[in-house]
Amino acid sequence: MSAVAAGLARRGVLADTIAARDASDDELERVHTRSYVELVERETAGLTSARYLSTGDTIVDSGSWRAARRAAGGAIVAAEHAYSSGESVFALVRPPGHHAEPDRGMGFCLFNNVAVAARALQATYGGRILVVDFDYHHGNGTEAVAGGGLSYCSTHAHPAYPGTGTRSYLIGDDLVANVPLPVDGVSTEGFIAVWERLLPLVARTARPDAVLVSAGFDYVAGDEVGDLGVGVEAAGPLAAAIRRVADEYCRGRVAYFLEGGYGLEAIENSIAAIATVADRSSVPPPSAAEASAIPARARAVLDGLALAQGS
């Protein structure tokens, strides 16, 4: 976080910053069970060396409890500012969150930052939230809490970890839309084309009052944990597609939350590209990405969503 923040500051991207805070127990427990929150505190207290959390593949140490509460609280602050101001905000937080389910941590995640932020917005303002997740991995934890005004859409490599995210379905008036991508990669053009088609389809059903983005940059070519073969330049068109939806449905209310991504330069360049789109007075038009570049399985999912909406 320090390295990425320093790089963004040198580029003038961090001209405006907002102080984070810790999430309260009540805020965490809108998403997670009390017994799980207590487990994280208990298992990290007084550690003298790193170990695995008992619920899954997440390494913790004595600082993890404080870091996770601050990450979740920072996510809330970012979402609230985006909602009240109509500005795009990026929560530069770790640990990530989208794998954390209500009663277990996994996949480097302790608390589900984006879900905690979504429920905080709903507790204050009501309304409907759309979570957009372009991380290399599926956000199983966020899908697990979808419903109650929270819709979720994701692209992810499948059957990569955690092996979930094959179905798209309705939960009452809310939508879960999963678009699996081949683990051996997808072209940059295909990745952009998926999102430029997916977001309008999902937003038509979700009709969000705010868009919250699980921004994982491990899809970028060369990432040590993910790597879909996608160029770092994809972040700009993705941000433009997100902003078009946000401008149409929710007065530009967008908050981004760092998820995965393990190359410092890729994270820095991607966030800088997102900031450029957010700072423009007019949103860039759709790219020239061709639908023919979309992998066949993903194209079938998108066609199914369009057919279900009669378009």
C-alpha positions as CSV (number, residue, x, y, z in Angstrom):
1,M,0.0,0.0,0.0
2,S,2.8,2.4,0.8
3,A,4.6,1.7,-2.4
4,V,1.5,2.2,-4.6
5,A,0.3,5.3,-2.6
6,A,3.8,6.8,-3.0
7,G,3.8,6.1,-6.8
8,L,0.3,7.6,-7.2
9,A,1.3,10.7,-5.2
10,R,4.3,11.3,-7.4
11,R,2.0,11.2,-10.4
12,G,-0.4,13.6,-8.8
13,V,-3.2,11.1,-8.6
14,L,-3.5,11.4,-4.8
15,A,-4.2,15.1,-4.8
16,D,-7.3,14.5,-2.7
17,T,-7.3,12.0,0.1
18,I,-9.9,10.9,2.7
19,A,-9.0,9.6,6.1
20,A,-10.0,6.0,6.8
21,R,-11.4,4.7,10.1
22,D,-12.0,1.3,11.7
23,A,-15.3,-0.5,11.0
24,S,-17.4,-1.1,14.1
25,D,-18.6,-4.5,15.2
26,D,-22.1,-3.5,14.2
27,E,-21.0,-2.6,10.7
28,L,-19.0,-5.8,10.3
29,E,-22.0,-7.9,11.6
30,R,-24.3,-6.6,8.9
31,V,-22.3,-9.0,6.7
32,H,-20.5,-11.4,9.0
33,T,-21.7,-13.5,11.9
34,R,-20.8,-12.3,15.4
35,S,-19.1,-15.6,16.1
36,Y,-16.8,-15.2,13.1
37,V,-15.9,-11.6,14.0
38,E,-15.0,-12.8,17.5
39,L,-13.0,-15.7,15.9
40,V,-10.8,-13.3,13.9
41,E,-10.1,-11.2,16.9
42,R,-9.4,-14.2,19.1
43,E,-7.1,-16.0,16.7
44,T,-5.0,-12.9,15.9
45,A,-4.6,-11.6,19.4
46,G,-1.1,-11.9,20.8
47,L,0.4,-13.8,17.8
48,T,4.2,-13.8,17.8
49,S,4.5,-15.3,14.3
50,A,2.3,-15.7,11.2
51,R,-0.2,-18.6,11.0
52,Y,-3.2,-19.6,9.1
53,L,-6.7,-18.5,10.2
54,S,-8.6,-21.6,11.2
55,T,-11.4,-21.1,8.6
56,G,-9.3,-21.1,5.5
57,D,-6.2,-20.2,3.4
58,T,-5.6,-16.7,4.9
59,I,-2.4,-16.0,6.7
60,V,-2.7,-13.7,9.7
61,D,-0.4,-12.2,12.4
62,S,-0.9,-9.8,15.3
63,G,-1.6,-6.9,13.0
64,S,-4.2,-8.5,11.0
65,W,-7.2,-7.6,13.2
66,R,-6.4,-3.9,13.1
67,A,-5.6,-3.9,9.4
68,A,-8.8,-5.8,8.5
69,R,-11.0,-3.5,10.6
70,R,-9.4,-0.4,9.0
71,A,-9.8,-1.8,5.5
72,A,-13.5,-2.4,6.0
73,G,-13.9,1.0,7.7
74,G,-12.0,2.7,4.8
75,A,-14.3,1.0,2.4
76,I,-17.3,2.4,4.2
77,V,-15.8,5.9,4.2
78,A,-15.1,5.7,0.4
79,A,-18.6,4.4,-0.4
80,E,-20.3,7.1,1.8
81,H,-18.2,9.9,0.1
82,A,-19.0,8.6,-3.4
83,Y,-22.7,8.4,-2.5
84,S,-23.0,11.9,-1.0
85,S,-20.7,13.7,-3.4
86,G,-21.3,11.9,-6.7
87,E,-17.5,11.7,-7.1
88,S,-15.6,8.5,-7.9
89,V,-13.5,7.3,-4.9
90,F,-10.8,4.6,-4.7
91,A,-10.3,2.8,-1.4
92,L,-6.6,1.8,-1.4
93,V,-7.0,-0.9,1.2
94,R,-5.6,-4.4,2.1
95,P,-6.4,-7.1,3.1
96,P,-8.8,-7.6,0.2
97,G,-12.3,-8.9,0.9
98,H,-14.3,-10.5,-1.8
99,H,-13.6,-14.1,-0.8
100,A,-14.7,-13.6,2.8
101,E,-18.0,-15.3,3.5
102,P,-20.4,-14.5,6.4
103,D,-18.8,-17.1,8.6
104,R,-15.3,-17.7,7.2
105,G,-12.2,-16.0,5.9
106,M,-10.4,-17.4,2.9
107,G,-8.3,-16.4,-0.1
108,F,-6.3,-13.7,1.7
109,C,-9.5,-12.1,2.9
110,L,-10.8,-11.5,6.5
111,F,-13.8,-9.2,6.1
112,N,-15.7,-8.5,2.9
113,N,-14.9,-4.8,2.4
114,V,-17.2,-4.2,-0.5
115,A,-20.2,-6.0,1.1
116,V,-19.6,-4.2,4.4
117,A,-19.6,-0.9,2.5
118,A,-22.7,-1.8,0.5
119,R,-24.7,-2.7,3.7
120,A,-23.5,0.5,5.4
121,L,-24.9,2.6,2.5
122,Q,-28.2,0.7,2.6
123,A,-28.4,1.2,6.4
124,T,-28.0,5.0,5.9
125,Y,-29.6,5.7,2.6
126,G,-31.6,2.6,1.6
127,G,-31.6,1.9,-2.1
128,R,-30.0,-0.6,-4.4
129,I,-26.3,-1.4,-4.9
130,L,-24.5,-3.0,-7.8
131,V,-21.2,-4.7,-7.0
132,V,-18.9,-5.0,-10.1
133,D,-16.0,-7.5,-9.7
134,F,-13.3,-7.8,-12.4
135,D,-10.7,-9.6,-10.2
136,Y,-9.1,-12.7,-11.8
137,H,-10.8,-14.8,-9.1
138,H,-14.5,-15.1,-8.4
139,G,-15.9,-13.2,-5.4
140,N,-17.6,-16.1,-3.8
141,G,-18.0,-14.2,-0.5
142,T,-19.8,-11.3,-2.2
143,E,-22.1,-13.6,-4.1
144,A,-22.9,-15.3,-0.8
145,V,-24.4,-12.1,0.6
146,A,-26.2,-10.9,-2.7
147,G,-29.9,-10.1,-2.4
148,G,-31.7,-7.6,-0.2
149,G,-31.0,-4.9,-2.8
150,L,-27.5,-6.0,-3.6
151,S,-26.8,-7.3,-7.2
152,Y,-23.4,-8.8,-8.2
153,C,-21.7,-9.3,-11.5
154,S,-18.3,-10.8,-12.1
155,T,-15.8,-11.9,-14.7
156,H,-13.2,-14.5,-13.5
157,A,-11.0,-17.3,-14.6
158,H,-12.7,-20.6,-14.2
159,P,-12.1,-23.2,-12.8
160,A,-9.4,-21.2,-11.0
161,Y,-9.6,-20.6,-7.3
162,P,-12.1,-20.8,-5.6
163,G,-13.9,-22.8,-8.3
164,T,-17.2,-21.0,-8.0
165,G,-19.1,-18.6,-10.1
166,T,-20.6,-20.7,-12.9
167,R,-24.3,-19.6,-12.6
168,S,-26.3,-16.4,-13.3
169,Y,-29.6,-16.1,-11.5
170,L,-32.2,-13.8,-9.9
171,I,-32.6,-13.4,-6.1
172,G,-36.0,-11.7,-6.0
173,D,-35.4,-8.4,-7.7
174,D,-31.6,-8.7,-7.5
175,L,-29.3,-10.3,-10.1
176,V,-26.2,-12.4,-9.8
177,A,-24.4,-12.5,-13.2
178,N,-21.2,-14.6,-13.5
179,V,-19.2,-14.7,-16.7
180,P,-16.5,-17.3,-16.5
181,L,-13.4,-16.8,-18.6
182,P,-10.8,-19.4,-19.8
183,V,-7.9,-19.8,-17.4
184,D,-5.5,-19.8,-20.3
185,G,-6.5,-16.2,-20.9
186,V,-8.4,-13.8,-23.0
187,S,-7.4,-10.9,-25.3
188,T,-7.5,-7.4,-24.0
189,E,-10.1,-6.6,-26.6
190,G,-12.2,-9.5,-25.6
191,F,-12.0,-8.6,-21.9
192,I,-13.1,-5.0,-22.6
193,A,-15.8,-6.1,-24.9
194,V,-17.3,-8.5,-22.2
195,W,-17.6,-5.6,-19.8
196,E,-18.9,-3.1,-22.3
197,R,-21.8,-5.5,-23.0
198,L,-22.2,-7.0,-19.5
199,L,-22.6,-3.7,-17.5
200,P,-25.6,-2.3,-19.4
201,L,-27.4,-5.6,-19.2
202,V,-26.9,-6.0,-15.5
203,A,-27.7,-2.4,-14.7
204,R,-31.0,-2.7,-16.5
205,T,-32.1,-5.2,-13.9
206,A,-30.1,-3.9,-10.9
207,R,-31.1,-0.2,-11.4
208,P,-28.4,0.8,-8.8
209,D,-28.3,3.8,-6.6
210,A,-24.6,3.3,-6.3
211,V,-21.9,1.1,-8.1
212,L,-19.2,-0.4,-5.9
213,V,-16.3,-2.0,-7.7
214,S,-14.2,-4.9,-6.5
215,A,-11.1,-3.8,-8.4
216,G,-8.7,-6.7,-8.6
217,F,-5.8,-6.2,-11.0
218,D,-4.5,-9.8,-11.0
219,Y,-6.1,-10.2,-14.4
220,V,-3.2,-8.2,-15.8
221,A,-0.7,-10.1,-17.9
222,G,2.3,-11.2,-15.8
223,D,0.6,-11.2,-12.4
224,E,2.2,-13.8,-10.2
225,V,-1.1,-15.1,-8.8
226,G,-3.6,-14.5,-11.6
227,D,-2.8,-13.4,-15.2
228,L,-5.5,-13.5,-17.8
229,G,-3.1,-12.1,-20.3
230,V,-5.0,-8.8,-20.4
231,G,-3.0,-5.6,-21.0
232,V,-2.8,-3.0,-18.2
233,E,-4.4,-0.5,-20.6
234,A,-7.8,-2.3,-20.1
235,A,-8.4,-0.4,-16.8
236,G,-9.3,2.8,-18.6
237,P,-12.1,1.4,-20.9
238,L,-13.4,-0.6,-17.9
239,A,-13.6,2.6,-15.8
240,A,-15.4,4.3,-18.7
241,A,-17.9,1.5,-19.0
242,I,-18.6,1.7,-15.3
243,R,-18.9,5.4,-15.3
244,R,-21.4,5.3,-18.2
245,V,-23.7,3.1,-16.1
246,A,-23.2,5.1,-13.0
247,D,-24.0,8.4,-14.8
248,E,-27.1,6.9,-16.3
249,Y,-28.5,5.3,-13.1
250,C,-27.0,6.8,-10.0
251,R,-25.6,10.3,-10.5
252,G,-22.1,9.1,-11.0
253,R,-21.8,7.4,-7.6
254,V,-18.9,5.0,-7.9
255,A,-16.5,3.6,-5.3
256,Y,-13.6,1.3,-6.1
257,F,-12.0,-1.1,-3.6
258,L,-8.7,-2.8,-4.1
259,E,-9.0,-6.6,-4.2
260,G,-6.2,-8.7,-5.8
261,G,-3.3,-7.7,-7.9
262,Y,0.3,-8.5,-7.0
263,G,2.4,-6.4,-9.3
264,L,2.9,-2.9,-7.9
265,E,3.4,-1.2,-11.3
266,A,0.2,-2.8,-12.7
267,I,-1.8,-1.7,-9.7
268,E,-0.4,1.9,-9.9
269,N,-0.9,2.2,-13.6
270,S,-4.4,0.8,-13.4
271,I,-5.5,3.1,-10.7
272,A,-4.0,6.1,-12.5
273,A,-6.0,5.2,-15.6
274,I,-9.2,4.9,-13.5
275,A,-8.5,8.3,-12.0
276,T,-8.1,9.8,-15.4
277,V,-11.5,8.6,-16.5
278,A,-13.1,9.8,-13.2
279,D,-11.6,13.3,-13.6
280,R,-12.9,13.9,-17.1
281,S,-15.9,16.2,-17.5
282,S,-17.3,13.9,-20.2
283,V,-17.2,10.1,-20.1
284,P,-15.3,8.5,-23.0
285,P,-17.4,6.6,-25.6
286,P,-17.3,2.8,-25.8
287,S,-14.1,1.4,-27.2
288,A,-13.8,-0.2,-30.6
289,A,-13.6,-3.6,-29.0
290,E,-15.4,-6.2,-31.2
291,A,-17.9,-8.6,-29.7
292,S,-16.3,-11.3,-31.9
293,A,-13.3,-11.2,-29.5
294,I,-15.4,-12.4,-26.6
295,P,-14.7,-16.1,-25.7
296,A,-17.5,-18.4,-26.7
297,R,-18.6,-19.4,-23.2
298,A,-18.7,-15.8,-22.1
299,R,-20.6,-14.8,-25.2
300,A,-23.2,-17.5,-24.4
301,V,-23.7,-16.1,-20.9
302,L,-24.1,-12.6,-22.3
303,D,-26.6,-13.8,-24.9
304,G,-28.6,-15.5,-22.2
305,L,-28.8,-12.4,-20.1
306,A,-29.9,-10.3,-23.1
307,L,-32.5,-12.9,-24.1
308,A,-33.9,-13.0,-20.6
309,Q,-34.4,-9.2,-20.8
310,G,-35.9,-9.4,-24.3
311,S,-33.1,-7.5,-25.9
